[in-house]
Amino acid sequence: MENLKDMLILLYQLQQKDLKIFEFKENLKVLPETIIKKEKQITEIKANFENKKAEYVRLNSLKKEKEALLAAKEAAIAKHTADLNTIKVNDVYKNCLLEIEKAKADKSVVEDEILQLMEDIDKEVVNLKKYEEDSKAKEAELNKEIADTRKIVEKSKENIILMQEERDTFAKNIDKNVLSQYERIREGRNGQGLATIEGDSCSGCNMVLRPQLIVQATKCKELVYCDNCSRILFNKKDIQE
């Protein structure tokens, strides 16, 4: 084939474009995963905030229970105190006094528990407010990152389309038979249908090449393929940047 060397140089240049497109596509695959990860972080932040609120609600509910218990103790003290005026039997009178003392002791314990709960609630309010502020700031940051990433995705898609159009236009300069062989090989070789000769090895699979193959590839009289990976071989020293 005449001017095969020129065709191979064009083919090498085409592959550089293909590799760039491949890199863009690979990077594009990662971006949706990045978005999903950030959306998951937002979900976790919201869930954590709801858990914080649940603790605040729990403490308030417990405080109400204690207040109801305190009211019951006070009512019991009031009842027993009123009963003292009507009791005539000494033993019953003493038992009533004991009930009053016990109720007062229980009341003191409940009052202490309520005070502790009030302190805990006050702390929880402060912590909850701080956590809410931090959460909203983090959510805003993540939402911005997600929006920026989505813009990058769209821009990358546009770039790939433009690069593909440029690549297809460039490919028209290459002999159809040579291009067909290249396209067929690169489909099963991670997008690389051409390999340069690096020293005495194939750049595609790093296998040592037979001396005869290197000589044939250097002559550029016919398409020469690597025995191992089947890529088209081209001597790197012939590449004209």
Disulfide bonds with the S-S distance in Angstrom:
none
